[in-house]
Amino acid sequence: MLLSRPLGFGLLILSLLVPPAVSAPAETDDAVPGLRTGAADGPVRLRARYSSSVLVFKVGEVELEAVFSPDHYEAQGTVGAAGLAALFTDFDIRAEVSGARNGEGIRPQHYAHVERTGDKVRSVTVSFEDDLARSQAEPPFGSWGVPPASAAERTGVLDPITAFFALSDALSGSSDAACAGRIPVFDGKQRYDLRLEDAGTARVRTAAWRGEARVCEAYYEPVSGYDPEDYPSASELRHPLTIWLAAFPEAGIHLPVRLHTRAGFGGVTVEARDIVLDRP
């Protein structure tokens, strides 16, 4: 199941749910009933809730809150087992990130997550000074992977949450450049690329949103920092994570409203249950 995968895969799901918002979207026929927007200027706050399921069984929940301003961003989120999965595993991840934004793009400054599985708890922090990601873990990892991520592989990377700001930048550009290329990601131990492929557009309907969405396929490609027992299987790597991103043209933002992967038994679907944008 999704929530028992290696750390990189678990945080990947969390990162997909954080949108690159800069201002609230104008209301349209496709807007969510109850979606609240504020004045045209100032920071924007997002609060969202997602659920994941295998076949018809609920297995996980994600909640997040984020605040975006023209020169700064920060976000906090949790992902954990729920429904059927909660009967077999006691698991959750809490993650946070803060960083800077400017005309040239965005860069993380601090990233951290706490992973709990039963009675075992580990906290990981990552700093991004001089464009080099440096991490600490408590308690320390028994191994940093075979091989561990080198300094070169940790240079110019993004944390799992900020990675999808880069995805939105691509989608906000021309259609020829939408959802293409690679995004280098480091989660504090594992270093991987997200290889993106554009899959066109499609109508989508969830409890939180309905309308035309961009469909993007993200292939997970491990680079370094994996212990042999944590390395994804060939079947997991063969199937992409398909992401339906809803565009809000007035604000220039994209929000993931549905995700699906065929990897694992029965595949996993994540859908937005509630999305609220307002002014703090």
One Martini backbone bead per residue (centre of mass of N, CA, C, O) as a GRO file, in nm:
protein
  280
    1MET     BB    1   0.102   0.032   0.010
    2LEU     BB    2   0.153   0.363   0.015
    3LEU     BB    3   0.229   0.400   0.338
    4SER     BB    4   0.477   0.161   0.306
    5ARG     BB    5   0.676   0.307   0.163
    6PRO     BB    6   0.923   0.466   0.102
    7LEU     BB    7   0.998   0.776   0.198
    8GLY     BB    8   1.000   0.913  -0.081
    9PHE     BB    9   0.712   0.825  -0.163
   10GLY     BB   10   0.554   0.947   0.073
   11LEU     BB   11   0.651   1.247   0.022
   12LEU     BB   12   0.553   1.274  -0.263
   13ILE     BB   13   0.256   1.287  -0.199
   14LEU     BB   14   0.271   1.540  -0.029
   15SER     BB   15   0.401   1.732  -0.245
   16LEU     BB   16   0.157   1.721  -0.452
   17LEU     BB   17  -0.037   1.897  -0.239
   18VAL     BB   18   0.135   2.161  -0.306
   19PRO     BB   19   0.071   2.477  -0.406
   20PRO     BB   20   0.168   2.759  -0.626
   21ALA     BB   21   0.069   3.020  -0.466
   22VAL     BB   22  -0.012   3.395  -0.495
   23SER     BB   23  -0.325   3.392  -0.547
   24ALA     BB   24  -0.650   3.412  -0.579
   25PRO     BB   25  -0.904   3.287  -0.748
   26ALA     BB   26  -1.133   3.324  -0.966
   27GLU     BB   27  -1.456   3.286  -1.015
   28THR     BB   28  -1.624   3.000  -1.153
   29ASP     BB   29  -1.809   2.741  -1.272
   30ASP     BB   30  -1.567   2.544  -1.144
   31ALA     BB   31  -1.599   2.621  -0.874
   32VAL     BB   32  -1.607   2.582  -0.545
   33PRO     BB   33  -1.823   2.557  -0.317
   34GLY     BB   34  -1.698   2.797  -0.082
   35LEU     BB   35  -1.483   2.942  -0.218
   36ARG     BB   36  -1.246   3.166  -0.084
   37THR     BB   37  -1.184   3.510  -0.142
   38GLY     BB   38  -0.994   3.805  -0.171
   39ALA     BB   39  -0.793   4.024  -0.212
   40ALA     BB   40  -0.548   4.103  -0.455
   41ASP     BB   41  -0.364   4.142  -0.208
   42GLY     BB   42  -0.137   3.959  -0.060
   43PRO     BB   43  -0.151   3.695   0.113
   44VAL     BB   44  -0.199   3.335   0.090
   45ARG     BB   45  -0.428   3.084   0.204
   46LEU     BB   46  -0.409   2.730   0.249
   47ARG     BB   47  -0.671   2.474   0.276
   48ALA     BB   48  -0.643   2.109   0.283
   49ARG     BB   49  -0.807   1.793   0.175
   50TYR     BB   50  -0.713   1.446   0.152
   51SER     BB   51  -0.767   1.122  -0.009
   52SER     BB   52  -0.696   0.770   0.001
   53SER     BB   53  -0.717   0.479  -0.229
   54VAL     BB   54  -0.798   0.126  -0.256
   55LEU     BB   55  -1.008   0.107  -0.461
   56VAL     BB   56  -1.270   0.139  -0.212
   57PHE     BB   57  -1.040   0.191   0.005
   58LYS     BB   58  -0.948   0.364   0.267
   59VAL     BB   59  -0.587   0.469   0.363
   60GLY     BB   60  -0.574   0.799   0.360
   61GLU     BB   61  -0.453   1.125   0.485
   62VAL     BB   62  -0.449   1.485   0.401
   63GLU     BB   63  -0.308   1.779   0.553
   64LEU     BB   64  -0.300   2.143   0.484
   65GLU     BB   65  -0.089   2.444   0.517
   66ALA     BB   66  -0.053   2.764   0.341
   67VAL     BB   67   0.177   3.043   0.268
   68PHE     BB   68   0.172   3.319   0.025
   69SER     BB   69   0.415   3.538  -0.115
   70PRO     BB   70   0.615   3.719  -0.323
   71ASP     BB   71   0.894   3.635  -0.115
   72HIS     BB   72   0.730   3.387   0.025
   73TYR     BB   73   0.716   3.051   0.183
   74GLU     BB   74   0.484   2.819   0.356
   75ALA     BB   75   0.450   2.476   0.494
   76GLN     BB   76   0.207   2.233   0.624
   77GLY     BB   77   0.193   1.867   0.682
   78THR     BB   78  -0.010   1.561   0.669
   79VAL     BB   79   0.036   1.196   0.678
   80GLY     BB   80  -0.193   0.908   0.700
   81ALA     BB   81  -0.352   0.658   0.822
   82ALA     BB   82  -0.668   0.510   0.707
   83GLY     BB   83  -0.901   0.308   0.766
   84LEU     BB   84  -0.793   0.014   0.666
   85ALA     BB   85  -0.488   0.078   0.724
   86ALA     BB   86  -0.524   0.138   1.039
   87LEU     BB   87  -0.544  -0.176   1.111
   88PHE     BB   88  -0.214  -0.231   1.016
   89THR     BB   89  -0.115   0.077   1.071
   90ASP     BB   90   0.111   0.317   1.242
   91PHE     BB   91   0.111   0.623   1.058
   92ASP     BB   92   0.320   0.929   1.012
   93ILE     BB   93   0.364   1.259   0.854
   94ARG     BB   94   0.552   1.561   0.923
   95ALA     BB   95   0.572   1.868   0.733
   96GLU     BB   96   0.812   2.136   0.641
   97VAL     BB   97   0.839   2.468   0.474
   98SER     BB   98   1.081   2.722   0.366
   99GLY     BB   99   1.106   3.023   0.148
  100ALA     BB  100   1.203   3.181  -0.152
  101ARG     BB  101   1.094   3.453  -0.372
  102ASN     BB  102   1.134   3.538  -0.725
  103GLY     BB  103   1.188   3.612  -1.057
  104GLU     BB  104   1.369   3.326  -1.078
  105GLY     BB  105   1.209   3.189  -0.833
  106ILE     BB  106   1.259   2.910  -0.609
  107ARG     BB  107   1.389   2.853  -0.264
  108PRO     BB  108   1.488   2.664  -0.025
  109GLN     BB  109   1.578   2.684   0.338
  110HIS     BB  110   1.367   2.486   0.495
  111TYR     BB  111   1.347   2.137   0.600
  112ALA     BB  112   1.097   1.909   0.755
  113HIS     BB  113   1.055   1.583   0.925
  114VAL     BB  114   0.820   1.351   1.083
  115GLU     BB  115   0.846   1.002   1.150
  116ARG     BB  116   0.584   0.758   1.231
  117THR     BB  117   0.617   0.410   1.356
  118GLY     BB  118   0.466   0.372   1.607
  119ASP     BB  119   0.736   0.398   1.836
  120LYS     BB  120   0.882   0.522   1.592
  121VAL     BB  121   1.103   0.815   1.571
  122ARG     BB  122   1.190   1.061   1.309
  123SER     BB  123   1.404   1.338   1.245
  124VAL     BB  124   1.434   1.575   0.965
  125THR     BB  125   1.683   1.806   0.842
  126VAL     BB  126   1.711   2.082   0.592
  127SER     BB  127   1.958   2.265   0.434
  128PHE     BB  128   2.034   2.554   0.175
  129GLU     BB  129   2.331   2.636   0.158
  130ASP     BB  130   2.480   2.723  -0.128
  131ASP     BB  131   2.288   2.500  -0.282
  132LEU     BB  132   2.335   2.291  -0.037
  133ALA     BB  133   2.228   1.995   0.090
  134ARG     BB  134   2.177   1.950   0.447
  135SER     BB  135   2.157   1.678   0.682
  136GLN     BB  136   1.959   1.565   0.971
  137ALA     BB  137   1.928   1.296   1.219
  138GLU     BB  138   1.671   1.188   1.472
  139PRO     BB  139   1.789   0.943   1.473
  140PRO     BB  140   2.031   0.814   1.319
  141PHE     BB  141   2.123   0.668   1.054
  142GLY     BB  142   2.255   0.360   0.977
  143SER     BB  143   2.220   0.464   0.674
  144TRP     BB  144   2.285   0.660   0.359
  145GLY     BB  145   2.332   0.445   0.162
  146VAL     BB  146   2.377   0.258  -0.170
  147PRO     BB  147   2.481   0.513  -0.222
  148PRO     BB  148   2.531   0.805  -0.111
  149ALA     BB  149   2.470   1.127  -0.133
  150SER     BB  150   2.631   1.357  -0.290
  151ALA     BB  151   2.719   1.678  -0.320
  152ALA     BB  152   2.646   1.697  -0.620
  153GLU     BB  153   2.354   1.565  -0.577
  154ARG     BB  154   2.286   1.815  -0.353
  155THR     BB  155   2.294   2.022  -0.587
  156GLY     BB  156   2.017   2.199  -0.685
  157VAL     BB  157   1.788   2.110  -0.501
  158LEU     BB  158   1.477   1.983  -0.385
  159ASP     BB  159   1.226   1.947  -0.202
  160PRO     BB  160   0.930   1.776  -0.209
  161ILE     BB  161   0.750   2.034  -0.199
  162THR     BB  162   0.899   2.240  -0.396
  163ALA     BB  163   0.897   2.070  -0.659
  164PHE     BB  164   0.590   2.171  -0.741
  165PHE     BB  165   0.663   2.454  -0.825
  166ALA     BB  166   0.811   2.371  -1.082
  167LEU     BB  167   0.567   2.247  -1.218
  168SER     BB  168   0.399   2.509  -1.232
  169ASP     BB  169   0.592   2.672  -1.404
  170ALA     BB  170   0.555   2.494  -1.654
  171LEU     BB  171   0.239   2.525  -1.673
  172SER     BB  172   0.253   2.853  -1.697
  173GLY     BB  173   0.350   2.826  -1.964
  174SER     BB  174   0.383   2.693  -2.239
  175SER     BB  175   0.252   2.415  -2.392
  176ASP     BB  176   0.533   2.302  -2.487
  177ALA     BB  177   0.646   2.309  -2.163
  178ALA     BB  178   0.454   2.126  -2.040
  179CYS     BB  179   0.540   1.887  -1.860
  180ALA     BB  180   0.879   1.881  -1.843
  181GLY     BB  181   1.142   1.702  -1.754
  182ARG     BB  182   1.336   1.758  -1.451
  183ILE     BB  183   1.332   1.692  -1.089
  184PRO     BB  184   1.536   1.753  -0.822
  185VAL     BB  185   1.543   1.540  -0.524
  186PHE     BB  186   1.563   1.590  -0.153
  187ASP     BB  187   1.468   1.423   0.173
  188GLY     BB  188   1.758   1.369   0.354
  189LYS     BB  189   1.853   1.092   0.176
  190GLN     BB  190   1.697   1.077  -0.085
  191ARG     BB  191   1.776   1.069  -0.437
  192TYR     BB  192   1.566   1.213  -0.698
  193ASP     BB  193   1.372   1.197  -0.990
  194LEU     BB  194   1.131   1.382  -1.189
  195ARG     BB  195   0.977   1.263  -1.472
  196LEU     BB  196   0.816   1.449  -1.725
  197GLU     BB  197   0.481   1.411  -1.878
  198ASP     BB  198   0.258   1.494  -2.115
  199ALA     BB  199  -0.123   1.414  -2.117
  200GLY     BB  200  -0.289   1.662  -2.129
  201THR     BB  201  -0.644   1.669  -2.108
  202ALA     BB  202  -0.919   1.663  -1.855
  203ARG     BB  203  -1.192   1.573  -1.703
  204VAL     BB  204  -1.282   1.655  -1.358
  205ARG     BB  205  -1.419   1.503  -1.044
  206THR     BB  206  -1.463   1.629  -0.718
  207ALA     BB  207  -1.543   1.740  -0.407
  208ALA     BB  208  -1.358   2.021  -0.471
  209TRP     BB  209  -1.361   1.975  -0.800
  210ARG     BB  210  -1.443   2.099  -1.142
  211GLY     BB  211  -1.303   2.021  -1.468
  212GLU     BB  212  -1.033   2.125  -1.643
  213ALA     BB  213  -0.724   1.935  -1.672
  214ARG     BB  214  -0.403   1.875  -1.628
  215VAL     BB  215  -0.197   1.607  -1.747
  216CYS     BB  216   0.053   1.444  -1.544
  217GLU     BB  217   0.360   1.256  -1.563
  218ALA     BB  218   0.544   1.092  -1.294
  219TYR     BB  219   0.869   0.969  -1.276
  220TYR     BB  220   1.046   0.760  -1.065
  221GLU     BB  221   1.412   0.826  -1.009
  222PRO     BB  222   1.661   0.687  -0.874
  223VAL     BB  223   1.998   0.770  -0.742
  224SER     BB  224   2.034   0.793  -0.412
  225GLY     BB  225   2.012   0.679  -0.068
  226TYR     BB  226   1.970   0.360  -0.077
  227ASP     BB  227   1.858   0.088   0.052
  228PRO     BB  228   1.800  -0.218  -0.065
  229GLU     BB  229   1.509  -0.247   0.085
  230ASP     BB  230   1.411   0.055  -0.042
  231TYR     BB  231   1.412  -0.015  -0.325
  232PRO     BB  232   1.236   0.005  -0.584
  233SER     BB  233   1.058  -0.163  -0.788
  234ALA     BB  234   1.000  -0.226  -1.113
  235SER     BB  235   0.689  -0.186  -1.094
  236GLU     BB  236   0.698   0.095  -0.957
  237LEU     BB  237   0.872   0.237  -1.190
  238ARG     BB  238   0.685   0.187  -1.442
  239HIS     BB  239   0.475   0.365  -1.299
  240PRO     BB  240   0.316   0.647  -1.296
  241LEU     BB  241   0.220   0.957  -1.171
  242THR     BB  242  -0.096   1.082  -1.198
  243ILE     BB  243  -0.184   1.431  -1.264
  244TRP     BB  244  -0.442   1.658  -1.171
  245LEU     BB  245  -0.441   2.001  -1.278
  246ALA     BB  246  -0.577   2.293  -1.169
  247ALA     BB  247  -0.659   2.590  -1.323
  248PHE     BB  248  -0.588   2.952  -1.226
  249PRO     BB  249  -0.548   3.212  -1.427
  250GLU     BB  250  -0.579   3.472  -1.248
  251ALA     BB  251  -0.328   3.348  -1.055
  252GLY     BB  252  -0.123   3.128  -1.168
  253ILE     BB  253  -0.233   2.835  -1.076
  254HIS     BB  254  -0.188   2.492  -0.940
  255LEU     BB  255  -0.401   2.217  -0.843
  256PRO     BB  256  -0.419   1.924  -0.704
  257VAL     BB  257  -0.710   1.688  -0.742
  258ARG     BB  258  -0.558   1.430  -0.871
  259LEU     BB  259  -0.425   1.092  -0.809
  260HIS     BB  260  -0.242   0.818  -0.984
  261THR     BB  261  -0.142   0.469  -0.931
  262ARG     BB  262  -0.062   0.134  -1.043
  263ALA     BB  263   0.100   0.076  -0.818
  264GLY     BB  264   0.030  -0.187  -0.670
  265PHE     BB  265  -0.244  -0.298  -0.517
  266GLY     BB  266  -0.493  -0.157  -0.724
  267GLY     BB  267  -0.389   0.098  -0.663
  268VAL     BB  268  -0.375   0.468  -0.626
  269THR     BB  269  -0.595   0.726  -0.492
  270VAL     BB  270  -0.606   1.089  -0.498
  271GLU     BB  271  -0.834   1.329  -0.340
  272ALA     BB  272  -1.006   1.612  -0.322
  273ARG     BB  273  -1.222   1.736  -0.051
  274ASP     BB  274  -1.082   2.024   0.032
  275ILE     BB  275  -1.079   2.385  -0.060
  276VAL     BB  276  -0.910   2.681   0.076
  277LEU     BB  277  -0.904   3.034  -0.005
  278ASP     BB  278  -0.731   3.303   0.169
  279ARG     BB  279  -0.685   3.569   0.406
  280PRO     BB  280  -0.483   3.627   0.692
   0.00000   0.00000   0.00000
